[in-house]
Amino acid sequence: MIKEGKAVLDVKTEKIVSKKMDVFYNPVMKFNRDISVLLLNCIDKRNLQIGLPLAGSGIRGVRFLLELRKGKIKSIRFNDYDKKAVNSIKKNLKLNKIKLNKKIIVENKDANLFLLESHGFDYIDIDPFGSPNPYLDSSVRRISREGILAVTATDTAALTGTYIKTCLRKYWAVPLKNELMHEIGLRILIRKIQLIGAQYEKALIPIFSYFKDHYFRVFFRCEKGRKKADSVLEQHGMFDNAGPLWLGGLWDKRLVNLMEKKNDIEENKKILRIIKEESRIDVVGFYDITKLAKKYKIKVLPKQDELIAKIKKKGFKASPTHFRENSVRSDVKEKEFVGLVKVMG
Ligand SMILES: C[S@@+](CC[C@H](N)C(=O)[O-])C[C@H]1O[C@@H](n2cnc3c(N)ncnc32)[C@H](O)[C@@H]1O
């Protein structure tokens, strides 16, 4: 028996988590699920019709049923093509004293069929093994106006520049292999999903995005209309030699503030605080202090927090970034940043 959030779960845990497991449960993804619960509790939408096409053990949906505020859920449909997973979802619902009814449904279909045969959802969570590509078209088609589409991608090697040709084939963009690779990879993933949205005149606006452990995660709000879709495409472009990628914001600032305030899970506080700070700075990329010091042959380095304070004193914005240790997101130009590193070191 495992406890996660308010849910109890009957799953076999294994030392090495892999898709060969009987029913897939990955404890490392607790943060991923914590954030989904927190985000849905912080948006001002109620009566959500929730679709979980790749539900696995059902833990995410069980947690939604136990942890989302009253009135948030209108209906919830779990789905997995694996019979064992479906049995596990049913068992775990029972274990948490949740009864199946017209609003809580478990299905056993291919994820695309499940999505396309539905009437649409206000929240869809794509949580696959590897790339979300096989499910993008159907989930984008079935996400409602103002709905939230959540996407996880664990194929980080392609998106972070280890396999350039794979990234070109799968994500239609050139990745980077340096200190910025995680932010660039996330932005490449976002653009790819937005392109699928644009085909259906849907503007997919990122409201909360991050990279952690071994995966990328992004939540989009779906807006409808040709002009809105066009304005998303206008924010695609190159960064250095990477891209095309999404050059717009990665977060809805108000939502991030609220999420940071409402979060009561101790171990998630730090990353939420950092994301809140960096969400206020509308720039692509950040400075890795150690990398820059090497480039400019600076021997003694200032402390990250002191450097941030100094940049702010000069009238610029500055914060740490969750993408990388000892790095600073800031709207100050590189030359001036390096100058400060030099005088403070
Ligand atoms: C990463 S796991 C999902 C984990 C789950 N969402 C959670 O939060 O614990 C992916 C799941 O997708 C299922 N799956 C893979 N391909 C599928 C497909 N084409 N249609 C439906 N389910 C599929 C697998 O059986 C597996 O349970």
The ligand as a Gaussian input file, in Angstrom:
#p B3LYP/6-31G(d) Opt

LIG

0 1
 C        3.216000       6.936000     -17.927000
 S        1.868000       5.851000     -17.708000
 C        0.592000       6.849000     -17.039000
 C        0.801000       7.206000     -15.613000
 C       -0.366000       7.885000     -14.927000
 N       -0.947000       8.952000     -15.725000
 C        0.050000       8.411000     -13.551000
 O       -0.087000       9.628000     -13.261000
 O        0.547000       7.596000     -12.743000
 C        1.303000       5.586000     -19.331000
 C        0.095000       4.674000     -19.422000
 O       -0.375000       4.758000     -20.764000
 C       -0.879000       3.488000     -21.157000
 N       -0.855000       3.501000     -22.633000
 C        0.233000       3.480000     -23.449000
 N       -0.148000       3.585000     -24.744000
 C       -1.510000       3.673000     -24.752000
 C       -2.483000       3.842000     -25.771000
 N       -2.134000       3.911000     -27.053000
 N       -3.780000       3.933000     -25.405000
 C       -4.150000       3.882000     -24.098000
 N       -3.267000       3.715000     -23.079000
 C       -1.967000       3.628000     -23.396000
 C        0.023000       2.483000     -20.481000
 O       -0.651000       1.251000     -20.311000
 C        0.336000       3.199000     -19.149000
 O       -0.524000       2.769000     -18.140000

